């Protein structure tokens, strides 16, 4: 679908607009510090955060050179299960759409610039799966009780929350293993969350949440 794509001239126009209108692109760490400050910590005039979901390989090929030239920081929300060590891994995004994903070497290179923050976008919950009685519905994995074919039942709410907890734990551990940093920001898959998922995320150790 076209809404998942853009063209480089549009990215160039956005970056030029931000510069010509005196926006100050800040890091998610700056935003987080401001949100939790008890000492009146301030942000620069016209602050703005740039974040990119999923971790497409086009970030290194097309976006990073432009961001580097403009000197702007940005954040990437990674679905950690999708990443491997080899280049050229392709994932299925649904709706007959595929994309080539970054590998961990690319992520390390981006992170080493000091301008790129790495956020969690879950480990393996960025998908729709069988839900509803009999598995006749499709629900976002992060917020739905999923149908268990082998047992012919819906998972319980407790099982769902535990699944989310385990998944987000795996995501943080994977990022820490590869980068030596543990993310405090979670980007909700599809921008969806509920009380159970948010409590699981807080229990894992996430402090900040991005939707859309």
N, C-alpha and C positions, 0 to 999 in steps of 0.2 A: 504493500500500500504506500502511496506517495507520502503520506503524513510521517512515515518513518525515515524519509530521505530528505536531504537538502543538497544544494550545490555550493561549490566553493565560493562563487561570487557572492552568494548570500551571506556566508560566514565573513567574507572580507567586508561586506557592507555593514554587518553588525559591529565588528571590531572598530571600523572607522567611525561609526555613529557614537560608540561609547567614548572614543577619544575626543571627538569634536564637541561632545556635549558634557565633557568633564566628569564622566563617571569614574569612580575609583573602584577597580576590581580588587576585592579582598579575598583572603583565604577562608575556608570553613573554620579554621582554628580561630581566626579573628572574630568571626561571627559567633562561635561558641563561647569565647571568652566574654564577649559583650553580653550575650544572653544570660550568663550566669554570674556576671559581675555584681558584687555588693558594694563596690567603691565608686560607682558612677563611671565606669569605663566607657569611653565613647568610640565611635567609628568616624572615619573621614566623611566629608560631604559626599552625597550621592553614592553610597556604597552599593556594591552589587557582587553577587557570587555567581560564578559559572560552574555548572555541574553537568556531566555527561553520563548517561546510564549505559550499563551493559558491558562496555569495553571492546567496541569494534576496533579492528586493526586499522581502520581509516583514521583513528586518532593520531597514530604515529606518522602515517603517510600524508595526511591532509591537514589535520587540525593543529598538531603540535608545532610545525614550522611557522604557522601564522601566529599562534599564541606566543611563541618565543620571540618573533620579530616585534610583536606588540608589547612584550614584557609583562603579560598578564598571567596570573595564577588561575588554576581551575582544579576541579575535583572530578574523579572518575568513580562511579559506583560499579563494583565488580561482582558478577555472579561467579563465585570462585570455582564452582564445579566445572565451569566451561573452560577454564584456563588450563593449559598444559605446558610442557617444556618445548614442544615442537612448534614450528611456524606453520601457518596455513590451515589451522584447525577451523572447520566450518560447522556452525550450529544451525539448527532448524528453529526459526522464530515463529513458526505457524503461518497460516494463510499463504502457503507456498512461498514463503520468504526465508532466505538463508543469509548468513553473514559470516565473514571471516573474523575471528576473535583474536585479541592480543594473546601473546604467550607471556610467561612470567619474566623472561628476559626483557621483553619490551616494557613491561610494567616497572621492572627495576630501573631501567634506563630513564623512564619518565619520572619516577619518584626521585631519582638522584639529582634531577634538575633543581630541586628545592621549590619549584613552582607548582608541582602537581601533588595533590592530596589523594589518598586512596581510601575510599569508603566501602562499606559492605552493602551489597545489593542482594544479600542472602547467599547461601551456598548452593542449594538446589531447589529453592521454592519459587523460582521465577517461571511458573508454568500453570496452566489450567489442568485439572485432573477430574476423574470421576467422583462425583459427590451425589447427594440425594439418595433416597432409598432405591436400591437396585443399581446404583451407579448410572442412573438415567440423565443426570445433569452434569454440567461442567462448571466447576467452581475454582476460583483462585486458591492455590494450595495454601497460601499464608493465612487465609481467613475461613477456609471451608473444612468441615469434617468430611474426610474422604472415605469412599467406599472401599472396603477390603474384600476383593473377589474371593480369596481363598477361604475366608470365614463367613462370607455372605452377610456382612453387617457393616454399618457405619462405625468409624472409629469414635470413641467417646470424646467429649470435650477435653478431658484430662489428657488423653492420648494425643489429641491435636496440639494442645499447648506444649506438651513434652516434645513432640516432633519439631515444632518451631524452635523451641529452646535448643535442642540438639543441633539443628541445622545452623542456627545463628552462632552457636559455639564453634562449630566446624569452620564457618566462614572467618570468624575472628582468628582462630588458630592458624588457618591457612595463610592469611595475610601476614600474621606475625612471623610464621615460619619462613616466608619468602622475603619479607622486607624488614623484619626486626621492629615493626611498629604495630600497635594494636588499635584499630579504628574505634572511635567513640561515636561516629556518625553511622546511622543505618538509613539507607534509601529503601523505602517500602516497595516491593514488587508491585507494579501497576498502580502505585500510590495508595494501596489498600491496607488498612489495619483495623483492629478492633481491640477491646480491652484485654482479652486473653493474649493476643499476639504482642501487644505493647508491654504487658507485664513480663512476658517471657523474655522480650528484648532487654528490658531493664534489669532483669535478673541475670542475664548473660553479661551485662556491663555496658550496654549502649546508653548514652546520655542524650543524644540529639537525633532527631528524626526528620527526614525530608520526604515530602509527598510529591506533588507536581507543582 
